[in-house]
């Protein structure tokens, strides 16, 4: 998918929304991170993907970023 199809509420540094794509190229620096720390019970950060047409999504794969500071 083209980078322009991804959007988010915010992005930290170079961790842009399109980097949320799961790839198998071994690059661990591919991740989307919001610009603020997430807080319990606050749903203020989001990511969105624009498709060409209506899609039914049966499964969504998420992969946690390896534990490492983004700074």
DSSP file (Angstrom, degrees, kcal/mol; ACC not computed):
  #  RESIDUE AA STRUCTURE BP1 BP2  ACC     N-H-->O    O-->H-N    N-H-->O    O-->H-N    TCO  KAPPA ALPHA  PHI   PSI    X-CA   Y-CA   Z-CA
    1    1 A X              0   0    0      0, 0.0     2,-0.1     0, 0.0    20,-0.1   0.000 360.0 360.0 360.0 144.8    0.0    0.0    0.0
    2    2 A X    >   -     0   0    0      1,-0.1     3,-1.8     2,-0.0     4,-0.2  -0.367 360.0-120.6 -67.3 145.6    1.1    3.5   -0.8
    3    3 A X  G >  S+     0   0    0      1,-0.3     3,-1.7     2,-0.2    -1,-0.1   0.821 109.1  65.9 -56.4 -33.8    2.4    5.6    2.2
    4    4 A X  G 3  S+     0   0    0      1,-0.3    -1,-0.3    14,-0.0    -2,-0.0   0.632  87.4  69.1 -68.6 -12.7   -0.3    8.2    1.6
    5    5 A X  G <  S+     0   0    0     -3,-1.8    45,-2.6    44,-0.1     2,-0.4   0.571  88.2  79.3 -80.7  -9.2   -3.1    5.7    2.5
    6    6 A X  E <   +A   49   0A   0     -3,-1.7     2,-0.3    -4,-0.2    12,-0.2  -0.823  54.9 164.7-102.7 137.8   -1.9    5.7    6.2
    7    7 A X  E     -A   48   0A   0     41,-2.3    41,-3.2    -2,-0.4     2,-0.3  -0.959   9.1-174.2-144.0 163.0   -2.8    8.4    8.7
    8    8 A X  E     -A   47   0A   0     -2,-0.3    39,-0.2    39,-0.3     3,-0.1  -0.972  40.8-107.7-153.7 164.2   -2.7    8.8   12.4
    9    9 A X  S    S-     0   0    0     37,-2.3     2,-0.3    -2,-0.3    38,-0.1   0.825  99.6 -22.6 -64.6 -32.3   -3.7   11.1   15.3
   10   10 A X        -     0   0    0     36,-0.4     2,-0.3    26,-0.0    -1,-0.2  -0.964  59.9-141.1-166.7 168.8    0.0   12.0   15.7
   11   11 A X        -     0   0    0     -2,-0.3     2,-0.5    23,-0.2    23,-0.3  -0.997  13.7-133.6-144.3 139.6    3.5   10.6   15.1
   12   12 A X  B >   -B   15   0B   0     21,-2.7     3,-2.8     3,-0.5    21,-0.2  -0.823  63.4 -55.0 -94.2 127.2    6.7   10.7   17.1
   13   13 A X  T 3  S-     0   0    0     -2,-0.5    58,-0.1     1,-0.3    22,-0.0  -0.126 119.7 -16.5  47.6-123.7    9.9   11.7   15.2
   14   14 A X  T 3  S+     0   0    0      1,-0.1     2,-1.5     2,-0.1    -1,-0.3   0.198 105.4 108.2 -97.8  14.9   10.4    9.4   12.2
   15   15 A X  B <   +B   12   0B   0     -3,-2.8    18,-1.6    18,-0.1    -3,-0.5  -0.562  55.5 178.1 -92.6  71.7    7.9    6.7   13.3
   16   16 A X    >   -     0   0    0     -2,-1.5     3,-1.7    16,-0.2     4,-0.1  -0.271  41.6-104.4 -79.9 159.6    5.3    7.7   10.7
   17   17 A X  G >  S+     0   0    0      1,-0.3     3,-2.1     2,-0.2   -10,-0.2   0.853 116.3  59.1 -54.1 -41.4    1.9    5.9   10.2
   18   18 A X  G >  S+     0   0    0      1,-0.3     3,-1.3   -12,-0.2    -1,-0.3   0.724  91.5  71.1 -64.8 -17.9    3.0    4.1    7.0
   19   19 A X  G <  S+     0   0    0     -3,-1.7    -1,-0.3     1,-0.3    -2,-0.2   0.471  75.7  83.9 -76.2   0.6    5.7    2.4    9.0
   20   20 A X  G <   +     0   0    0     -3,-2.1    -1,-0.3    11,-0.3    -2,-0.2   0.607  64.1 113.8 -75.5 -11.3    3.0    0.4   10.8
   21   21 A X  S <  S-     0   0    0     -3,-1.3     2,-0.6    -4,-0.1    -3,-0.0  -0.365  72.5-123.9 -61.5 136.7    3.1   -2.1    7.8
   22   22 A X        +     0   0    0     39,-0.1     2,-0.3    -2,-0.1    -1,-0.1  -0.742  40.9 169.7 -83.6 123.8    4.3   -5.5    8.8
   23   23 A X        -     0   0    0     -2,-0.6     3,-0.2     4,-0.2     7,-0.1  -0.814  37.9-140.2-127.3 169.2    7.3   -6.5    6.6
   24   24 A X        +     0   0    0     -2,-0.3    -2,-0.0     1,-0.1    -1,-0.0  -0.063  69.8 108.8-119.7  32.5    9.8   -9.3    6.7
   25   25 A X  S    S-     0   0    0      2,-0.1    -1,-0.1     1,-0.0     3,-0.1   0.431  88.0-115.9 -89.9   1.7   12.8   -7.3    5.6
   26   26 A X        +     0   0    0      1,-0.2     2,-0.8    -3,-0.2    -2,-0.1   0.462  67.8 140.5  82.7   0.3   14.4   -7.5    9.1
   27   27 A X    >   -     0   0    0      1,-0.2     3,-0.8     2,-0.1    -1,-0.2  -0.690  30.8-172.9 -81.9 110.4   14.3   -3.7    9.7
   28   28 A X  T 3  S+     0   0    0     -2,-0.8    38,-0.2     1,-0.2    -1,-0.2   0.560  74.3  75.0 -81.6  -7.1   13.3   -3.3   13.4
   29   29 A X  T 3   +     0   0    0     36,-0.1     2,-0.9    -3,-0.0    -1,-0.2   0.258  67.9 106.0 -88.9  14.0   12.9    0.5   13.0
   30   30 A X    <   +     0   0    0     -3,-0.8     2,-0.3   -15,-0.1    -7,-0.1  -0.830  48.6 110.9 -96.4 106.6    9.6    0.1   11.2
   31   31 A X        -     0   0    0     -2,-0.9     2,-0.5   -15,-0.1   -11,-0.3  -0.960  60.7-122.5-165.6 152.2    6.9    1.1   13.6
   32   32 A X        -     0   0    0     -2,-0.3     2,-0.4   -13,-0.2   -16,-0.2  -0.900  30.5-178.6 -99.2 134.8    4.3    3.8   14.1
   33   33 A X        -     0   0    0    -18,-1.6   -21,-2.7    -2,-0.5   -18,-0.1  -1.000  24.4-125.6-131.5 133.1    4.5    5.6   17.5
   34   34 A X        -     0   0    0     -2,-0.4   -23,-0.2   -23,-0.3     4,-0.1  -0.326  25.0-117.3 -70.2 162.0    2.2    8.3   18.6
   35   35 A X  S    S+     0   0    0    -24,-0.1     2,-0.3   -23,-0.1    -1,-0.1   0.615  95.6  51.8 -78.7 -11.8    3.8   11.6   19.8
   36   36 A X  S    S-     0   0    0    -24,-0.0     2,-0.2   -26,-0.0    -2,-0.2  -0.899  94.6 -99.2-122.7 154.1    2.5   11.3   23.3
   37   37 A X        -     0   0    0     -2,-0.3     2,-0.2     1,-0.1    -2,-0.1  -0.470  44.6-110.7 -68.4 139.4    2.7    8.4   25.8
   38   38 A X        -     0   0    0     -2,-0.2     2,-0.4    -4,-0.1    -1,-0.1  -0.480  31.4-152.8 -72.6 141.8   -0.4    6.3   26.0
   39   39 A X    >   -     0   0    0      3,-0.4     3,-1.6    -2,-0.2     5,-0.2  -0.899  26.2 -95.7-116.4 144.7   -2.4    6.6   29.2
   40   40 A X  T 3  S+     0   0    0     -2,-0.4     3,-0.1     1,-0.2    -1,-0.0  -0.296 106.2   6.8 -57.5 138.8   -4.7    4.0   30.7
   41   41 A X  T 3  S+     0   0    0      1,-0.2     2,-0.5     2,-0.0    -1,-0.2   0.654 101.3 113.7  64.7  18.9   -8.4    4.4   29.8
   42   42 A X    <   -     0   0    0     -3,-1.6     2,-0.9     3,-0.0    -3,-0.4  -0.965  45.2-170.3-122.5 116.4   -7.7    7.2   27.3
   43   43 A X        +     0   0    0     -2,-0.5    -3,-0.1     1,-0.2    -5,-0.0  -0.526  43.7 124.8-102.1  64.7   -8.4    6.4   23.7
   44   44 A X        +     0   0    0     -2,-0.9     2,-0.4    -5,-0.2    -1,-0.2   0.650  54.1  70.2 -99.6 -17.5   -6.9    9.5   22.1
   45   45 A X        +     0   0    0     -3,-0.3     2,-0.3   -36,-0.1   -11,-0.0  -0.838  58.6 163.0-106.7 140.6   -4.4    8.0   19.7
   46   46 A X        -     0   0    0     -2,-0.4   -37,-2.3   -36,-0.1   -36,-0.4  -0.967  25.8-148.9-149.6 161.6   -5.4    6.2   16.5
   47   47 A X  E     -A    8   0A   0     -2,-0.3     2,-0.3   -39,-0.2   -39,-0.3  -0.984  17.2-166.5-132.9 145.6   -4.1    4.9   13.2
   48   48 A X  E     -A    7   0A   0    -41,-3.2   -41,-2.3    -2,-0.3     2,-0.4  -0.971  10.9-158.7-136.2 147.1   -6.1    4.6   10.0
   49   49 A X  E     -A    6   0A   0     -2,-0.3     2,-0.5   -43,-0.2   -43,-0.2  -0.996  14.8-144.6-126.7 127.5   -5.7    3.0    6.6
   50   50 A X        -     0   0    0    -45,-2.6     2,-0.2    -2,-0.4    -2,-0.0  -0.813  17.0-164.2 -94.5 122.8   -7.7    4.1    3.5
   51   51 A X        -     0   0    0     -2,-0.5     3,-0.0     2,-0.1     4,-0.0  -0.630  29.3-118.8-100.5 162.7   -8.7    1.4    1.1
   52   52 A X  S    S+     0   0    0     -2,-0.2     2,-0.3     1,-0.1    -1,-0.1   0.791  94.6   2.7 -68.7 -29.3   -9.9    1.8   -2.5
   53   53 A X  S    S-     0   0    0      0, 0.0     2,-0.1     0, 0.0    -2,-0.1  -0.895 101.6 -60.8-148.3 173.8  -13.3    0.2   -1.7
   54   54 A X        -     0   0    0     -2,-0.3     2,-0.4    -3,-0.0    -2,-0.1  -0.417  56.7-169.5 -62.7 132.9  -15.2   -1.2    1.3
   55   55 A X        -     0   0    0     -2,-0.1     2,-0.6    -4,-0.0    -4,-0.0  -0.947  22.4-139.0-126.0 146.3  -13.4   -4.2    2.8
   56   56 A X        -     0   0    0     -2,-0.4     2,-0.7     0, 0.0    -2,-0.0  -0.937  21.0-155.3-100.5 120.4  -14.4   -6.8    5.3
   57   57 A X        +     0   0    0     -2,-0.6     3,-0.1     1,-0.2    -2,-0.0  -0.870  20.1 172.3-102.4 113.8  -11.4   -7.4    7.6
   58   58 A X        +     0   0    0     -2,-0.7     2,-0.3     1,-0.2    -1,-0.2   0.771  69.0  21.5 -89.1 -30.0  -11.5  -10.8    9.2
   59   59 A X        -     0   0    0      2,-0.0     2,-0.4     0, 0.0    -1,-0.2  -0.986  58.7-163.5-140.4 147.5   -8.1  -10.7   10.9
   60   60 A X        -     0   0    0     -2,-0.3     2,-0.5    -3,-0.1    -3,-0.0  -0.975  13.3-150.4-134.2 119.9   -5.7   -8.0   11.9
   61   61 A X        -     0   0    0     -2,-0.4     2,-0.4     2,-0.0   -39,-0.1  -0.780  15.0-177.1 -92.7 126.1   -2.1   -8.8   12.6
   62   62 A X        -     0   0    0     -2,-0.5     2,-0.4   -40,-0.0    -2,-0.0  -0.967   6.4-166.6-120.5 142.3   -0.3   -6.7   15.2
   63   63 A X        -     0   0    0     -2,-0.4     2,-0.1     3,-0.0     3,-0.1  -0.991  21.4-126.8-128.2 122.9    3.4   -7.1   16.0
   64   64 A X        -     0   0    0     -2,-0.4     2,-0.2     1,-0.1     3,-0.1  -0.415  28.5-111.8 -69.1 143.9    4.9   -5.4   19.1
   65   65 A X        -     0   0    0      1,-0.1    -1,-0.1    -2,-0.1     3,-0.1  -0.488  43.1 -94.3 -69.7 143.0    8.0   -3.3   18.5
   66   66 A X        -     0   0    0    -38,-0.2     2,-0.7    -2,-0.2    -1,-0.1  -0.329  52.8 -91.8 -58.6 141.4   11.1   -4.8   20.1
   67   67 A X  S    S+     0   0    0     -3,-0.1     2,-0.3     2,-0.0    -1,-0.2  -0.394  80.5 122.4 -63.4 106.3   11.6   -3.3   23.5
   68   68 A X        -     0   0    0     -2,-0.7    -3,-0.0    -3,-0.1     2,-0.0  -0.915  65.8-102.1-164.4 137.8   13.8   -0.4   22.9
   69   69 A X        -     0   0    0     -2,-0.3    -2,-0.0     1,-0.1     0, 0.0  -0.340  20.9-143.0 -62.6 143.7   13.5    3.3   23.6
   70   70 A X              0   0    0      1,-0.2    -1,-0.1   -55,-0.0   -55,-0.0   0.465 360.0 360.0 -86.5  -1.5   12.5    5.4   20.5
   71   71 A X              0   0    0    -58,-0.1    -1,-0.2     0, 0.0    -2,-0.1   0.462 360.0 360.0 -87.7 360.0   14.7    8.2   21.6
